[in-house]
Amino acid sequence: MENNQVARFTALWTQTQSSVLAYIATTVTNFADAEDVLQKVAGVAVNKFDQFDLTGDSRAFTCWAIRIAKFEVLNYLRSKSTDRARPLIDSLDTIADAFETLAPQMDDRRHALAECMKQMQGRTKEVLVRRYGDGMKTSRIAESMKLSPGNVSVILNRAYKSLRNCIDSRLAMEAGQ
Amino acid sequence: MKDVQAAILEHLNGESSAAQSREVSEWIQANPENARQFAEIALVHGQMRSMLSGKRRAQDSGVLNESAIPPVEPDFDSRPNAKAARRKTRLKPALFALAAIAACLLIAASITFKRSDEQTPGQVAGSGFATIRQVSEVVWTGEEYSPDERVGNGIIELDSGIVRLIFDSGVDITLEGPARYELVSGEQTMLSAGVLMANVPPGAEGFRVDTPSARVIDLGTSFGVNVGAEGVADILVFDGQVEVVSSNTDSEMRIGEGESVRFTSNGAMQKTEFNVRRFERMWSIASGISSASSSFRLTPPWPRRVRLRESDDEIFLLPEGYVIDLESPLAVNVSKPGEYDATDQLTPAEIATGERVRTYLLHFSPEERSGREAPNSVSGSITFDQPVVGLIVLQDELVQSASLTGLRAGELQPRRQLELGGENGDRISLSEDLRTLTVELSSPGRGGDLIRVVVDGEHGPDGVMERRRRRGRENRISE
């Protein structure tokens, strides 16, 4: 039974952790800090795993983990005084609800994103790798690529537009099959 | 806000002012549709971080000197994260193992790490028990592997893409992400998440794939396992038989070709409809095909019967099962590289008993219709990941070889063979490295064209090749 639980938790967490990180990162905008919070969420989820309804599916697990994440985000914000993040405290529940509505699609969305990322090339890809792979801020990306910060923002914004379009059309295609 | 997405991105990047972030917050709260849009963008943001940071870390860890990275023992204390170490004291003993696993997973998301020497597959060349064969568009979440790398005890984790690996015993595994697959030994593995296809050749029976809810023990077969997030395991048998054992109840049962069962997380088992859709993306790789031009269509190898479908512009490719050791010599019509457009150019040969091969059937058959004026023709190239050791293109040899792949000879109608040469003749060529077959086929309303491709069934590392040579010597001695 214990081994089962271990394997089960592992399976659920493997699929869920990037969504939970996404939720945390809506408010904790520094990736390293967000990943610290994610680690805490995993610790809590492990400790409380016996409270998780074992008949629940991955969707239920994602929602459950996001509720845990909400408390951990609040804990984190209390320990810091980042003015910028504060305004979103009020929205944490609303965002959690929105994540919940997306929960059934999260896996498909992740697949779609992985596929769509392959279309990213050249400068756009380089900006994304620096931003998400290396965690660089816009100004540093601009400096390292000899671009203006405005340029980098525009490239990121465009990349998101085409990624979202690509994800939507992939999801529509899947749904149509 | 003028450009909502731009404002949201600025916020997510931590680069907006408090006033701007407040504006984003108000926009989110304005209505559920806005909140959903925000969540969609945030999801891309978070998922992209998970994907790219994992990839980047894996690259870095390959470059960094090993001693610079603290090895990770299955214990918190050795991890360079003091906070996690402190947490250890609060964990219930029973859940400690669980926490350790969770922590291991998280390491991928937070700190660079390297497993200890004996657990680092890339470092144990020669001492592993499997070889990475193919890596296709993989986003790694754990250690990064490359083709021909030796793998021993360790974990393969990927977010997306497909990896194929061959055990020294000949067991052929294809894995599609997101997946977590642990190699325990050459005979035992554990799939916690993901989709896996296994081809277990004769001699390697007993190979095990454990899942959270059931163990799958091979009895000489080809099977697929899909472990979903709920720990639910779907097990499909494409060929042969497997034994499945529920992890909870220890109840066993055998399932055979064309059957599938589902184990839920509480160990309950139910028969399910045989649906291969989830395996389709991976199976050209699982079938040993490196690439094929668009005129080729792959047909699933199960159920194992010839599905001679008609099409004017497509060549159907049917892998005929897993690797087999020939029990009698196999006559082929083409055995050497070159171009063939006349029957007298053929290079007949026999593939010896005991050779390990895998076969494929190529089939071109335009739709039957009356009043056809010009013959249909189609051309294309296909590259296999192993050398082609022979092509069978003539009727007699096609029928003879059909029995070897489990097809009934009667299923092959007469006049399904190549008509080499002539005005509307077929042409084929085999590349110098024996891996690429190029065909120009025309079928002037006869029965259709058929080619059986015989590919070397030996895999990867020198060890296996060496065994093969040894076996060849033994055969000669015993003769």
Interface residues (C-beta under 8 A of the other chain):
Chain A: M1 E2 N3 N4 Q5 V6 A7 R8 F9 T10 A11 L12 W13 T14 Q15 T16 Q17 S18 S19 L21 A22 Y23 I24 A25 T26 T29 N30 F31 A32 A34 E35 D36 L38 Q39 A42 G43 A45 V46 N47 F49 D50 L54 T55 G56 D57 S58 F61 D83 R84 A85 R86 P87 L88 D90 S91 T94 I95 D97 A98 F99 T101 L102 M106 D107 R109 R110 H111 L113 A114 E115 M117 K118 L128 V129 R131 Y132 G133 D134 G135 K137 T138 S153 L156 N157 Y160 K161 L163 R164 I167
Chain B: D3 Q5 A6 L9 E10 H11 L12 N13 G14 E15 S16 S17 A18 S21 R22 V24 S25 I28 Q29 P32 A35 R36 F38 A39 E40 I41 A42 L43 V44 H45 G46 Q47 M48 R49 S50 M51 L52 S53 K55 R56 N81 K83 A84 R87 R90 L91 K92 A94 L95 A97 L98 A99 I101 A102 A103 L105 L106 A109 S110 E137 V139 E157 D159 S160 G161 P178 R180 M190 S192 A193 T211 P212 S213 V227 G228 A229 E230 G231 S247 N248 S265 N266 G267
